[in-house]
Amino acid sequence: MVLSDWPIILREDFSEKFFMDRTKEVKHRSEFGHQGGELSEQGARGTVAGLYSEIRDTMGLSMVNLIYRRMAAEEGVLEWVWAWINGAINSLDIEDELAQLSDGVAWPAVKSVQRASLPLLGIDEVEEIKLASVLSQYNRGNSLNLLLLNAFLAHLKKGKVLQGPRMQPLKARRVHVKELPPILDLGQMGQDTAAVVRVLAKYVSPPGSLMIPSLFRHLAHWPGFLALVAPHILQSIANGEVRKVSSCLKERAVSKVSALRLQTTDIITEKVPSIDIRDYWAEEIDSYLQKPIPEMIVIGNMIESILPDEEK
């Protein structure tokens, strides 16, 4: 399959209607009133806007990951999950935990591009800084979520996150975090770029639920670079490298959960979602932890290695 084939594949086999329908979300929406989709950072107001700000500050990011934006579309879910996550992250030496998660991991090997070649992809010095920041922040955010959401599920199964830990917030970690360009919707992309994004998304979506990882939507700001890395991503998926490394990351994250020393203090939320909604979101979180989150860590680090080193 070559790049020129992708728009044809999309029009015939992977239409927008397929993306919006046929998912397990449909049943959940009808039974529990779930709004579906996500609540964008630009569209967030009131309590959700405040939660988004806290997520960015606490995680040391300039963006809110997709899974939290999806939770925000259902009343009370983000407040419930984030209150526990926020307490957990502040009770850990999270930088040390992140370093151990990826220590010694062999990411799929890809030859880096020469800096002199970047202008051919529409990337000047300013855009290179933006692109590098996008990749580093997604790699950090996905790694944090792999650790913390695994811990959340483990404690949920023990009945310990109906009302979880609450810590005094630590000093914001955003001191040197660069602001990112906005996430693009499919309609804001060129036709061929949107087609590439959809094809990539097809291979990392959770079983039974099609979604588009935000990293791909961010990379659409640089269509030439996305077209360059897309075949490498697909090849690494096809030859099993992504699955192999992501399985290693999952095993590491799960093994670390039992060793995490999470403090618990006072009650953090008065209202807890119903058991049906809790069960739904436990399943959703687990599906994200099985496929897109660990696989996007691998893909993100692989793409990051394509950028030229500082001295090049």
C-alpha positions in Angstrom: 0.0 0.0 0.0 1.4 3.4 -1.0 0.4 6.9 0.2 -1.6 7.6 -2.9 -3.8 4.6 -2.2 -5.0 5.8 1.2 -7.8 8.3 0.1 -9.3 5.6 -2.1 -9.3 3.1 0.7 -10.9 5.6 3.0 -13.7 6.5 0.6 -14.6 2.9 -0.1 -14.1 1.2 3.2 -13.6 3.6 6.0 -16.1 6.4 5.6 -17.1 9.1 8.1 -20.3 7.3 8.8 -18.4 4.2 9.8 -16.4 6.3 12.2 -19.5 7.8 13.9 -21.6 4.6 14.1 -21.3 0.9 15.0 -19.5 1.5 18.3 -20.4 0.3 21.7 -20.9 4.0 22.6 -24.3 4.0 20.9 -25.7 1.5 23.3 -24.3 3.4 26.3 -25.7 6.7 25.0 -29.2 5.3 24.7 -29.2 3.7 28.1 -27.4 6.2 30.2 -27.7 9.5 28.3 -24.0 9.6 27.4 -23.4 12.6 25.1 -20.8 10.7 23.0 -17.7 12.2 21.5 -15.5 14.5 23.6 -15.6 18.0 25.1 -12.8 20.0 23.5 -10.5 22.2 25.5 -11.7 25.2 23.6 -15.4 24.3 24.3 -14.9 23.7 28.0 -16.6 26.1 30.5 -17.1 26.3 34.2 -16.2 23.2 36.3 -14.8 21.3 33.3 -12.6 24.2 32.2 -11.2 24.3 35.8 -10.6 20.6 35.7 -8.8 20.8 32.4 -6.6 23.6 33.8 -5.8 21.4 36.8 -5.0 18.4 34.6 -2.6 20.4 32.5 -0.9 21.9 35.5 -0.6 18.7 37.6 0.6 16.5 34.7 3.0 19.1 33.4 1.4 19.4 30.0 -0.1 22.0 27.7 -3.0 19.8 26.6 -5.6 17.4 28.0 -5.5 13.8 26.7 -8.4 12.4 24.7 -9.6 10.0 27.4 -10.2 12.9 29.8 -12.0 14.9 27.2 -14.2 11.9 26.6 -14.9 11.6 30.3 -15.9 15.3 30.4 -18.8 14.6 28.0 -20.5 12.6 30.7 -21.6 14.4 33.8 -19.6 13.6 36.9 -17.2 11.1 35.4 -14.2 13.4 34.9 -14.6 14.8 38.4 -14.7 11.4 39.9 -11.8 9.9 38.0 -9.6 13.0 38.1 -10.0 13.6 41.8 -8.5 10.2 42.4 -5.8 10.5 39.7 -4.8 14.0 41.1 -4.4 12.6 44.6 -2.4 9.7 43.3 0.0 11.7 41.1 0.8 14.0 44.0 1.6 11.2 46.3 4.3 9.7 44.0 7.7 10.7 42.8 6.2 10.7 39.3 9.3 11.7 37.4 11.1 8.7 38.8 8.2 6.4 38.0 8.1 7.7 34.4 11.9 7.1 34.0 11.6 3.6 35.2 8.7 2.8 32.8 10.7 3.5 29.7 14.2 2.7 31.0 16.0 0.5 28.5 13.1 0.2 26.1 14.2 -0.4 22.5 11.8 1.7 20.4 11.3 0.6 16.8 14.3 1.9 14.9 13.8 4.6 12.3 16.5 6.7 10.6 16.4 10.3 11.6 16.0 13.0 9.0 18.6 15.7 8.3 17.8 19.2 9.6 18.5 20.5 6.1 15.6 18.3 4.8 12.9 19.7 7.1 12.1 22.8 5.0 11.1 20.3 2.2 8.5 19.1 4.6 7.3 22.6 5.4 9.1 22.8 8.7 11.3 25.7 9.6 13.1 26.2 12.9 10.0 27.6 14.7 7.8 24.7 13.4 10.4 22.2 14.4 10.3 23.4 18.0 6.5 23.2 18.0 6.6 19.7 16.5 9.2 18.5 19.0 7.1 19.8 21.9 3.9 18.1 20.6 5.8 14.7 20.5 7.4 15.1 23.9 4.2 16.1 25.6 2.2 13.2 24.1 4.9 10.8 25.1 4.8 12.2 28.7 1.0 12.3 28.9 0.5 8.8 27.5 3.1 7.4 29.9 1.5 9.1 32.9 -1.9 7.7 31.9 -0.6 4.2 31.5 0.7 4.3 35.0 -2.0 6.2 36.7 -5.1 4.7 35.0 -3.8 1.2 35.7 -3.5 2.2 39.3 -7.0 3.7 39.2 -8.5 0.4 37.8 -6.6 -1.7 40.3 -8.0 0.3 43.2 -11.5 0.4 41.7 -11.5 -3.3 41.6 -10.8 -3.3 45.3 -13.6 -0.8 45.9 -11.2 1.9 47.0 -12.0 4.7 44.5 -15.7 5.3 45.2 -14.2 8.0 47.3 -10.5 8.3 46.9 -7.4 10.1 48.0 -7.1 13.9 48.0 -3.8 15.6 48.3 -2.8 19.2 48.5 -1.8 20.1 45.0 1.9 20.2 44.4 3.6 23.2 42.7 2.6 23.3 39.0 4.9 21.3 36.7 4.4 23.6 33.7 7.3 25.9 34.3 9.0 25.1 30.9 6.1 23.6 29.0 5.5 25.1 25.6 2.0 25.9 24.4 0.8 23.6 21.6 -1.1 24.5 18.4 -4.8 23.5 18.6 -5.9 20.0 17.8 -7.3 19.9 14.3 -10.7 18.3 13.4 -10.8 16.2 10.3 -12.7 18.9 8.4 -9.8 21.3 9.0 -7.3 19.1 7.3 -6.6 18.6 3.6 -8.4 15.6 2.1 -5.3 13.5 1.8 -4.1 14.3 5.3 -7.4 13.5 6.8 -7.3 10.2 4.9 -3.9 9.4 6.4 -5.1 10.2 9.9 -8.1 7.9 9.5 -6.0 5.0 8.3 -3.5 5.3 11.2 -6.4 5.6 13.7 -7.9 2.4 12.3 -5.0 0.3 13.5 -4.7 1.7 17.0 -8.4 2.0 18.0 -9.7 -0.1 20.9 -11.6 -3.2 19.8 -15.2 -2.2 19.0 -14.6 1.5 19.4 -13.2 3.6 16.6 -11.4 6.8 17.8 -8.7 9.1 16.4 -5.7 9.6 18.7 -5.1 13.3 19.3 -1.4 13.0 18.4 -2.4 12.2 14.8 -4.7 15.2 14.8 -1.9 17.4 16.1 0.6 16.1 13.5 -1.8 17.1 10.8 -0.4 20.6 11.2 2.6 19.3 9.4 1.2 17.2 6.5 4.5 16.6 4.9 6.0 15.2 8.1 2.9 13.1 8.7 3.2 11.6 5.2 6.8 10.8 5.9 6.3 9.0 9.2 3.0 7.2 8.4 4.5 4.4 6.3 7.0 3.7 9.1 4.2 3.6 11.7 2.2 1.2 9.5 5.2 -1.0 8.9 6.0 -1.2 12.6 2.4 -2.2 13.3 2.4 -4.8 10.5 5.7 -6.4 11.6 4.6 -6.6 15.2 7.1 -4.2 16.7 4.5 -1.9 18.1 2.6 -4.7 19.7 5.8 -6.2 21.1 7.1 -3.0 22.8 3.6 -1.9 23.9 3.1 -5.3 25.6 6.4 -4.7 27.5 5.2 -1.3 28.6 1.8 -2.7 29.7 3.6 -5.4 31.8 5.8 -2.8 33.4 2.9 -0.6 34.3 0.8 -3.4 35.8 3.7 -4.7 37.8 4.4 -1.2 39.2 0.8 -0.7 40.4 1.1 -3.0 43.4 4.4 -1.3 44.4 2.9 2.2 44.3 2.7 3.7 47.8 -0.4 5.8 47.4 -1.4 7.9 50.4 -5.1 8.2 51.2 -6.7 11.0 53.2 -10.0 12.7 53.2 -13.1 12.2 50.9 -12.7 14.0 47.5 -16.2 13.9 46.0 -19.7 13.9 47.3 -21.3 12.5 44.2 -20.1 9.2 42.6 -21.5 8.0 39.2 -24.0 5.1 39.2 -22.6 1.6 39.2 -23.7 1.2 35.5 -21.7 4.3 34.5 -18.7 3.2 36.7 -18.7 -0.2 35.0 -18.9 1.3 31.6 -16.0 3.6 32.2 -13.9 0.9 33.9 -14.3 -1.1 30.6 -13.5 2.0 28.5 -10.4 2.8 30.5 -9.3 -0.8 30.3 -9.7 -0.9 26.6 -7.6 2.3 26.2 -4.9 0.7 28.4 -4.8 -2.4 26.4 -4.3 -0.8 23.0 -4.2 2.9 22.1 -2.3 4.3 25.1 0.7 1.9 25.2 0.8 1.7 21.4 0.8 5.5 21.1 3.7 5.6 23.5 5.6 3.4 21.2 4.5 5.3 18.1 5.2 8.7 19.7 8.7 7.8 20.7 9.4 6.2 17.3 8.3 9.4 15.6 10.3 11.6 18.0 13.5 9.6 17.0 13.0 10.7 13.4 13.6 14.3 14.3 17.2 15.4 13.9 19.4 15.5 17.0 20.4 18.9 18.3 23.8 18.8 16.6 22.5 17.7 13.2 
